């Protein structure tokens, strides 16, 4: 199985061709092309290449959707002092389909 490990948005993802992936928000239009240049590792036909720190070439992907995650509740509480803070947060994300490694 051919796969690659890429870095985007401060996180690392193991991807293979045809995989749908949700990453931190990236700029672009729906249906647009993206290229992930920070490839840390690539495995093709049992042959493994490891970057120091990155490999040349990239992983091609197609932008499918822009969206936001479900609301996360941030609640701070100090007992006996009447301190309560309630906040909500929705993290933006981008859905992509990996086309070519």
PyMOL commands that place a pseudoatom at each C-alpha (Angstrom):
pseudoatom trace, name=CA, resn=UNK, resi=1, chain=A, elem=C, hetatm=0, pos=[0.000, 0.000, 0.000]
pseudoatom trace, name=CA, resn=UNK, resi=2, chain=A, elem=C, hetatm=0, pos=[1.386, 3.357, -1.035]
pseudoatom trace, name=CA, resn=UNK, resi=3, chain=A, elem=C, hetatm=0, pos=[1.153, 6.139, 1.526]
pseudoatom trace, name=CA, resn=UNK, resi=4, chain=A, elem=C, hetatm=0, pos=[2.846, 9.342, 2.647]
pseudoatom trace, name=CA, resn=UNK, resi=5, chain=A, elem=C, hetatm=0, pos=[3.103, 11.298, 5.868]
pseudoatom trace, name=CA, resn=UNK, resi=6, chain=A, elem=C, hetatm=0, pos=[2.512, 15.022, 5.363]
pseudoatom trace, name=CA, resn=UNK, resi=7, chain=A, elem=C, hetatm=0, pos=[2.610, 18.002, 7.676]
pseudoatom trace, name=CA, resn=UNK, resi=8, chain=A, elem=C, hetatm=0, pos=[0.022, 20.777, 7.542]
pseudoatom trace, name=CA, resn=UNK, resi=9, chain=A, elem=C, hetatm=0, pos=[-1.444, 23.083, 10.160]
pseudoatom trace, name=CA, resn=UNK, resi=10, chain=A, elem=C, hetatm=0, pos=[1.113, 21.960, 12.745]
pseudoatom trace, name=CA, resn=UNK, resi=11, chain=A, elem=C, hetatm=0, pos=[-0.105, 18.357, 12.566]
pseudoatom trace, name=CA, resn=UNK, resi=12, chain=A, elem=C, hetatm=0, pos=[1.042, 15.233, 10.743]
pseudoatom trace, name=CA, resn=UNK, resi=13, chain=A, elem=C, hetatm=0, pos=[-1.267, 13.008, 8.681]
pseudoatom trace, name=CA, resn=UNK, resi=14, chain=A, elem=C, hetatm=0, pos=[-0.805, 9.584, 7.078]
pseudoatom trace, name=CA, resn=UNK, resi=15, chain=A, elem=C, hetatm=0, pos=[-2.455, 9.800, 3.639]
pseudoatom trace, name=CA, resn=UNK, resi=16, chain=A, elem=C, hetatm=0, pos=[-2.979, 7.547, 0.642]
pseudoatom trace, name=CA, resn=UNK, resi=17, chain=A, elem=C, hetatm=0, pos=[-4.455, 8.212, -2.811]
pseudoatom trace, name=CA, resn=UNK, resi=18, chain=A, elem=C, hetatm=0, pos=[-8.253, 8.566, -2.801]
pseudoatom trace, name=CA, resn=UNK, resi=19, chain=A, elem=C, hetatm=0, pos=[-8.462, 9.263, 0.927]
pseudoatom trace, name=CA, resn=UNK, resi=20, chain=A, elem=C, hetatm=0, pos=[-10.782, 11.999, 2.241]
pseudoatom trace, name=CA, resn=UNK, resi=21, chain=A, elem=C, hetatm=0, pos=[-9.114, 14.088, 4.938]
pseudoatom trace, name=CA, resn=UNK, resi=22, chain=A, elem=C, hetatm=0, pos=[-10.102, 16.940, 7.262]
pseudoatom trace, name=CA, resn=UNK, resi=23, chain=A, elem=C, hetatm=0, pos=[-7.254, 19.387, 8.008]
pseudoatom trace, name=CA, resn=UNK, resi=24, chain=A, elem=C, hetatm=0, pos=[-6.872, 22.836, 9.551]
pseudoatom trace, name=CA, resn=UNK, resi=25, chain=A, elem=C, hetatm=0, pos=[-8.315, 25.631, 7.396]
pseudoatom trace, name=CA, resn=UNK, resi=26, chain=A, elem=C, hetatm=0, pos=[-6.496, 26.287, 4.123]
pseudoatom trace, name=CA, resn=UNK, resi=27, chain=A, elem=C, hetatm=0, pos=[-7.179, 29.050, 1.613]
pseudoatom trace, name=CA, resn=UNK, resi=28, chain=A, elem=C, hetatm=0, pos=[-8.829, 28.043, -1.638]
pseudoatom trace, name=CA, resn=UNK, resi=29, chain=A, elem=C, hetatm=0, pos=[-12.067, 27.595, -3.533]
pseudoatom trace, name=CA, resn=UNK, resi=30, chain=A, elem=C, hetatm=0, pos=[-14.256, 24.495, -3.654]
pseudoatom trace, name=CA, resn=UNK, resi=31, chain=A, elem=C, hetatm=0, pos=[-12.981, 22.168, -6.394]
pseudoatom trace, name=CA, resn=UNK, resi=32, chain=A, elem=C, hetatm=0, pos=[-9.546, 23.833, -6.404]
pseudoatom trace, name=CA, resn=UNK, resi=33, chain=A, elem=C, hetatm=0, pos=[-6.181, 22.061, -6.383]
pseudoatom trace, name=CA, resn=UNK, resi=34, chain=A, elem=C, hetatm=0, pos=[-3.857, 21.990, -3.365]
pseudoatom trace, name=CA, resn=UNK, resi=35, chain=A, elem=C, hetatm=0, pos=[-0.304, 20.773, -3.021]
pseudoatom trace, name=CA, resn=UNK, resi=36, chain=A, elem=C, hetatm=0, pos=[1.216, 19.686, 0.291]
pseudoatom trace, name=CA, resn=UNK, resi=37, chain=A, elem=C, hetatm=0, pos=[4.972, 20.311, 0.011]
pseudoatom trace, name=CA, resn=UNK, resi=38, chain=A, elem=C, hetatm=0, pos=[5.977, 19.207, 3.512]
pseudoatom trace, name=CA, resn=UNK, resi=39, chain=A, elem=C, hetatm=0, pos=[6.265, 15.447, 2.918]
pseudoatom trace, name=CA, resn=UNK, resi=40, chain=A, elem=C, hetatm=0, pos=[8.051, 13.700, 5.791]
pseudoatom trace, name=CA, resn=UNK, resi=41, chain=A, elem=C, hetatm=0, pos=[7.914, 10.085, 4.563]
pseudoatom trace, name=CA, resn=UNK, resi=42, chain=A, elem=C, hetatm=0, pos=[6.838, 8.306, 1.382]
pseudoatom trace, name=CA, resn=UNK, resi=43, chain=A, elem=C, hetatm=0, pos=[6.263, 4.581, 0.840]
pseudoatom trace, name=CA, resn=UNK, resi=44, chain=A, elem=C, hetatm=0, pos=[5.785, 3.281, -2.704]
pseudoatom trace, name=CA, resn=UNK, resi=45, chain=A, elem=C, hetatm=0, pos=[5.771, -0.443, -3.479]
pseudoatom trace, name=CA, resn=UNK, resi=46, chain=A, elem=C, hetatm=0, pos=[7.548, -1.367, -0.256]
pseudoatom trace, name=CA, resn=UNK, resi=47, chain=A, elem=C, hetatm=0, pos=[10.315, 1.203, -0.835]
pseudoatom trace, name=CA, resn=UNK, resi=48, chain=A, elem=C, hetatm=0, pos=[10.415, 3.793, 1.960]
pseudoatom trace, name=CA, resn=UNK, resi=49, chain=A, elem=C, hetatm=0, pos=[11.954, 7.271, 1.643]
pseudoatom trace, name=CA, resn=UNK, resi=50, chain=A, elem=C, hetatm=0, pos=[12.474, 9.392, 4.737]
pseudoatom trace, name=CA, resn=UNK, resi=51, chain=A, elem=C, hetatm=0, pos=[13.021, 13.151, 4.493]
pseudoatom trace, name=CA, resn=UNK, resi=52, chain=A, elem=C, hetatm=0, pos=[15.622, 15.159, 6.380]
pseudoatom trace, name=CA, resn=UNK, resi=53, chain=A, elem=C, hetatm=0, pos=[13.363, 16.958, 7.290]
pseudoatom trace, name=CA, resn=UNK, resi=54, chain=A, elem=C, hetatm=0, pos=[11.269, 17.012, 4.052]
pseudoatom trace, name=CA, resn=UNK, resi=55, chain=A, elem=C, hetatm=0, pos=[11.279, 15.180, 0.730]
pseudoatom trace, name=CA, resn=UNK, resi=56, chain=A, elem=C, hetatm=0, pos=[11.271, 16.829, -2.698]
pseudoatom trace, name=CA, resn=UNK, resi=57, chain=A, elem=C, hetatm=0, pos=[7.936, 16.719, -4.506]
pseudoatom trace, name=CA, resn=UNK, resi=58, chain=A, elem=C, hetatm=0, pos=[4.538, 16.963, -2.959]
pseudoatom trace, name=CA, resn=UNK, resi=59, chain=A, elem=C, hetatm=0, pos=[1.149, 15.396, -2.458]
pseudoatom trace, name=CA, resn=UNK, resi=60, chain=A, elem=C, hetatm=0, pos=[-1.640, 16.625, -4.763]
pseudoatom trace, name=CA, resn=UNK, resi=61, chain=A, elem=C, hetatm=0, pos=[-5.154, 17.075, -3.383]
pseudoatom trace, name=CA, resn=UNK, resi=62, chain=A, elem=C, hetatm=0, pos=[-8.508, 18.541, -4.364]
pseudoatom trace, name=CA, resn=UNK, resi=63, chain=A, elem=C, hetatm=0, pos=[-10.394, 20.889, -2.022]
pseudoatom trace, name=CA, resn=UNK, resi=64, chain=A, elem=C, hetatm=0, pos=[-13.875, 19.487, -1.395]
pseudoatom trace, name=CA, resn=UNK, resi=65, chain=A, elem=C, hetatm=0, pos=[-15.403, 21.673, 1.298]
pseudoatom trace, name=CA, resn=UNK, resi=66, chain=A, elem=C, hetatm=0, pos=[-14.755, 24.475, 3.792]
pseudoatom trace, name=CA, resn=UNK, resi=67, chain=A, elem=C, hetatm=0, pos=[-16.566, 24.209, 7.112]
pseudoatom trace, name=CA, resn=UNK, resi=68, chain=A, elem=C, hetatm=0, pos=[-16.537, 24.506, 10.872]
pseudoatom trace, name=CA, resn=UNK, resi=69, chain=A, elem=C, hetatm=0, pos=[-16.489, 21.784, 13.531]
pseudoatom trace, name=CA, resn=UNK, resi=70, chain=A, elem=C, hetatm=0, pos=[-19.113, 21.302, 16.200]
pseudoatom trace, name=CA, resn=UNK, resi=71, chain=A, elem=C, hetatm=0, pos=[-19.131, 23.824, 19.015]
pseudoatom trace, name=CA, resn=UNK, resi=72, chain=A, elem=C, hetatm=0, pos=[-16.669, 23.121, 21.816]
pseudoatom trace, name=CA, resn=UNK, resi=73, chain=A, elem=C, hetatm=0, pos=[-17.595, 24.462, 25.250]
pseudoatom trace, name=CA, resn=UNK, resi=74, chain=A, elem=C, hetatm=0, pos=[-14.886, 26.239, 27.254]
pseudoatom trace, name=CA, resn=UNK, resi=75, chain=A, elem=C, hetatm=0, pos=[-16.043, 26.591, 30.863]
pseudoatom trace, name=CA, resn=UNK, resi=76, chain=A, elem=C, hetatm=0, pos=[-13.943, 28.062, 33.649]
pseudoatom trace, name=CA, resn=UNK, resi=77, chain=A, elem=C, hetatm=0, pos=[-15.019, 27.691, 37.242]
pseudoatom trace, name=CA, resn=UNK, resi=78, chain=A, elem=C, hetatm=0, pos=[-13.516, 28.605, 40.616]
pseudoatom trace, name=CA, resn=UNK, resi=79, chain=A, elem=C, hetatm=0, pos=[-15.321, 27.157, 43.570]
pseudoatom trace, name=CA, resn=UNK, resi=80, chain=A, elem=C, hetatm=0, pos=[-16.427, 29.377, 46.477]
pseudoatom trace, name=CA, resn=UNK, resi=81, chain=A, elem=C, hetatm=0, pos=[-15.687, 32.627, 44.593]
pseudoatom trace, name=CA, resn=UNK, resi=82, chain=A, elem=C, hetatm=0, pos=[-18.700, 32.952, 42.240]
pseudoatom trace, name=CA, resn=UNK, resi=83, chain=A, elem=C, hetatm=0, pos=[-16.376, 32.807, 39.225]
pseudoatom trace, name=CA, resn=UNK, resi=84, chain=A, elem=C, hetatm=0, pos=[-17.922, 31.255, 36.124]
pseudoatom trace, name=CA, resn=UNK, resi=85, chain=A, elem=C, hetatm=0, pos=[-17.003, 31.924, 32.483]
pseudoatom trace, name=CA, resn=UNK, resi=86, chain=A, elem=C, hetatm=0, pos=[-18.692, 30.165, 29.567]
pseudoatom trace, name=CA, resn=UNK, resi=87, chain=A, elem=C, hetatm=0, pos=[-17.358, 30.403, 26.018]
pseudoatom trace, name=CA, resn=UNK, resi=88, chain=A, elem=C, hetatm=0, pos=[-18.011, 28.483, 22.838]
pseudoatom trace, name=CA, resn=UNK, resi=89, chain=A, elem=C, hetatm=0, pos=[-15.607, 27.875, 19.941]
pseudoatom trace, name=CA, resn=UNK, resi=90, chain=A, elem=C, hetatm=0, pos=[-16.024, 26.420, 16.438]
pseudoatom trace, name=CA, resn=UNK, resi=91, chain=A, elem=C, hetatm=0, pos=[-12.744, 25.554, 14.709]
pseudoatom trace, name=CA, resn=UNK, resi=92, chain=A, elem=C, hetatm=0, pos=[-12.695, 26.100, 10.924]
pseudoatom trace, name=CA, resn=UNK, resi=93, chain=A, elem=C, hetatm=0, pos=[-11.505, 23.169, 8.792]
pseudoatom trace, name=CA, resn=UNK, resi=94, chain=A, elem=C, hetatm=0, pos=[-10.976, 22.155, 5.170]
pseudoatom trace, name=CA, resn=UNK, resi=95, chain=A, elem=C, hetatm=0, pos=[-11.945, 18.799, 3.662]
pseudoatom trace, name=CA, resn=UNK, resi=96, chain=A, elem=C, hetatm=0, pos=[-9.671, 17.494, 0.904]
pseudoatom trace, name=CA, resn=UNK, resi=97, chain=A, elem=C, hetatm=0, pos=[-9.385, 14.347, -1.214]
pseudoatom trace, name=CA, resn=UNK, resi=98, chain=A, elem=C, hetatm=0, pos=[-5.834, 13.153, -1.886]
pseudoatom trace, name=CA, resn=UNK, resi=99, chain=A, elem=C, hetatm=0, pos=[-5.395, 12.636, -5.632]
pseudoatom trace, name=CA, resn=UNK, resi=100, chain=A, elem=C, hetatm=0, pos=[-1.735, 11.726, -6.132]
pseudoatom trace, name=CA, resn=UNK, resi=101, chain=A, elem=C, hetatm=0, pos=[1.275, 10.969, -3.971]
for i in range(1, 101): cmd.bond("trace and resi %d" % i, "trace and resi %d" % (i + 1))
show_as sticks, trace
zoom trace
